[in-house]
Amino acid sequence: MKILMVGTGGVGEAAAVIAKQRDPNGDWLKLMVLSDFNLERAQAVSERLADARFPAEKVNARNKDEVKALIEKYQADLLFNACDPSFNETLFDVAYECGVRYSDMALSLSIPHPTDPYHKTNVKMGDYQFAKHEDWEKRGLLALVGIGMDPGAVNVFARFAQKHYFDEIHTIDILDCNGGDHGYPFATNFNPEINLREVSANGSYWENGHWVETKPMEIKSRYNFPKIGEKDMYLLHHEEIESLARNISGVRRIRFFMTFGQSYLTHMQCLENVGMLSTSPVSFNGQEIVPIQFLKELLPDPASLGPRTVGKTNIGCIFTGIKDGKEKTIYIYNVCDHQECYKEVGSQAISYTTGVPAMIGAMMVVTGQWKTPGVFNVEEFDPDPYMEALNQWGLPWVVCEAPETVTVWR
Amino acid sequence: MKILMVGTGGVGEAAAVIAKQRDPNGDWLKLMVLSDFNLERAQAVSERLADARFPAEKVNARNKDEVKALIEKYQADLLFNACDPSFNETLFDVAYECGVRYSDMALSLSIPHPTDPYHKTNVKMGDYQFAKHEDWEKRGLLALVGIGMDPGAVNVFARFAQKHYFDEIHTIDILDCNGGDHGYPFATNFNPEINLREVSANGSYWENGHWVETKPMEIKSRYNFPKIGEKDMYLLHHEEIESLARNISGVRRIRFFMTFGQSYLTHMQCLENVGMLSTSPVSFNGQEIVPIQFLKELLPDPASLGPRTVGKTNIGCIFTGIKDGKEKTIYIYNVCDHQECYKEVGSQAISYTTGVPAMIGAMMVVTGQWKTPGVFNVEEFDPDPYMEALNQWGLPWVVCEAPETVTVWR
C-alpha cells in the first residue's frame, strides 16, 4: 500500500515516525512519500527516518497538476492530507480525479467564517465534501474526513461508547485540555490568528436538533482533569459536533470545551485592547503593517515550544445516557505527555495527538478494515480495530465510569 | 516685562492662556513670544489668544543662535523653557550667555539614565545647573529650575509648611494622583517610552541623609484621596526629592508616590511580555521596526485625550513633624478637574497643573517678588506670594490637619 502525504509539518512528521515504528517490515506500508512546499523540510524528515520507504518531494498543494504528477509517479493508493485545512477542498478533488482514496484532519476554527471570521463560527464547514458522497460511492472510493484527535479520535470514542456502553446516548461533552507549560509568559501553539478566532468567535453547541449560539467565551466551567488537575475551560464551536449530531442517533446535546489559562486570556485581551490583534493594515514609516502579523514576528516560533513544553494533554468525551434502563455516565479519554511525545517524534503533544490518530485512520483504510466507499466521518465505521490500534500506537485510552460531570456558569 | 517662551505644546499653551487671563491689561506682561519648532502649532495658539502681546515664531531649540536671535529681536527679560527637559542644558546656557533670566519645569524620568534608562533612575539630574550657581550669582541673574507642579508647586508647599506649620519637618510624602478616566482600555498621557520608564525603572527615596533604591514598583500603597477616593499608588524616584533633601533642613525622609490603575499595569506587563515595549529594532518585511514606536502608532494620540478625559487630579504633600513640642501632620494639596481645565485652556489637567504653576513662578521672577541672583529651586524663596497666586490663578490649595498617613507594603 502506497501513501502520498501532502504537508510534512509537525503533524505529518509525527504520523510518519509512528508509521515507520509500527510497521518496520513494510507489512502494510510499502511507501509513504513526504511532500511539502518546503523541500528542505521534507528532506530533513526523510533523513531522520532513514528508510527508503519515505522519499521527499517538493509540491505546491494548491497546484492540482503538481499533486497529480506525484500520485502518478508513485502510483499512490491514498492521498494523506496533512496540510492546513484551507487546502482540503483542492486535495479532496485531486484525489477523486485521480481515483485514489483520501483523508484529512481538519482543525476547527482553522477555516474562518467567509464573511465574519473573527466573530461568527463556521458551522457546517464539511458540507463541500459531504455533498460529493454519492460521486465517491459510485466510483468505489473512500474519503475519510477529520481524522485527527478532535475531530477524529473523539468521534470514534463516541461510536465506541454507543456500541459497548449505552443503549441510548443523551449528552456528549468533548473536553480538550492542554495542561502544557512552555515557560513563556505568552506564546501560541500555532498561528496567532487562529488563536484569536478561538477566543473572539461566538461559541455554539447542539441541543434538541438545533444549534445554540453563545457569545465569545460566554460559557465557562472548571474541571478536575485526570493526571492534570483543575483547569478553567470555555465552550467553543468545534466541527466534530456537526458530524456527531448526524451520526449518533438519539443524542440530545453535544458541547465542546477547551481549556485556557487566565494569563493567556489576559494577554489576548490586552493585545486586542491596544489593537495588536487587528488584521487591518496600519501605515507606519510609510509601510502598511498588519498588527497581528507583526505580533506573530515578536512571539516565540511555535516550533520552538516542543523541546521546552512540559506537562500533559487530556482529550476525551463524557457521555451520559441509558443502559439496560439505567442512567449512566462514562468518560473516555487519552492522556499524552508533551516531553515523551517530543522524545518520540520530535514535536510536542499538540502535533502528536493529531498526527498519530490520523495515521491510524489511514491504516484502517489502507489495510481495508474500513472500506465502505463514499465520504465518511470516522464514527461511521466499526470503532473496535481503531480503539485497539490507539492502545498499541501510543495513545492509550481510559474508560472511567461515573466521572465528575461538567457544570457550567455564565 | 518681556518673556520668550520656547516650546508651545499643551503645557506652554496652558501657561500662555493663564498669563493673558490674569493680566489682561499688561500690568506686568508686556510681551510673551510663542516659539516652537512647529510654527503652525505656535501660530494656532497665538491666533486662539488673539492678543498682540503673543506673537508666534519658529525656533529650533537645540540651535543656540536661533534662540539668541529671538531674545535679541524681542529684547526678552526671561527665557521661559516649556520644552522637553532634554533641552534644559542648552537653553539654560543660552539664557546665561544672553544675560537674561531663565526658568524650566523638568519632569522626572523624562531624562533617561545615560547608561541604563529602563532600569536605573537618574538621581541628581539637576547637577549641571546647580554647578553654575556662582556664575549666575556673579552676573546678577536668576535661574529658577523645576517650576511645574511636581517638581514645582509641591516644593513651595514644603517651604510653606515649614514657614507656617512646623518647627521641624521630619517626613514628606509627595502624592501624585491622576484620577482621570479617558474611557480607553489603555492609553498613555504622553510618550509611552516615558510611561515605560516610570514602571520599569527602580524607585528610590531619601532617608537619614542617603538614597534608598527599591526594585521597580516594589513599594505599593493605597490612599483615599480627597475628592477622588481610594487609589493604588507606587513609590517612584522623582527629582524634587533631591532638592527638598537639600533645602528643607532637618527632614528625615522624603518619598514620592504616583497612582497607577491595575488595568494600566496589566496592559504594560502584557505588552512587555510579548516584546511590544522593546526599544530594539525588529526586522519585519525587510524593514527595521522598533516595537514601542509601532505601539505608539496604535495607541490614541495623547492630544486626543483632553476632550474625553473626565475626573480629577490630586497632587500634594503630607508632612509630619514637630510644632511647639507637639507632633503634627498636615496635608497640603490641590485638586484639579480635567474637564474644567479643558474648557479653560484646551488641554487636560496634566498640562494645566504643569503650565499654570510654571507661569506663576515666572511671574514671581518678572514682578521681582523673587529676585535673588543664582540658580535656585522654588522652595528657596518666600512661598507666601506664590501660594496666594495659586489660589487666584486656578490652582487653589487646601491644608488638611491630621490627615490619613501613608502605609506601605511590599
Interface residues (C-beta under 8 A of the other chain):
Chain A: P185 F186 T266 H267 C270 L271 N273 V274 G275 M276 S278 V282 F284 N285 Q287 I289 P291 F294 L295 E297 L298 L299
Chain B: P185 F186 T266 H267 C270 L271 N273 V274 G275 M276 S278 V282 F284 N285 Q287 I289 P291 F294 L295 E297 L298 L299
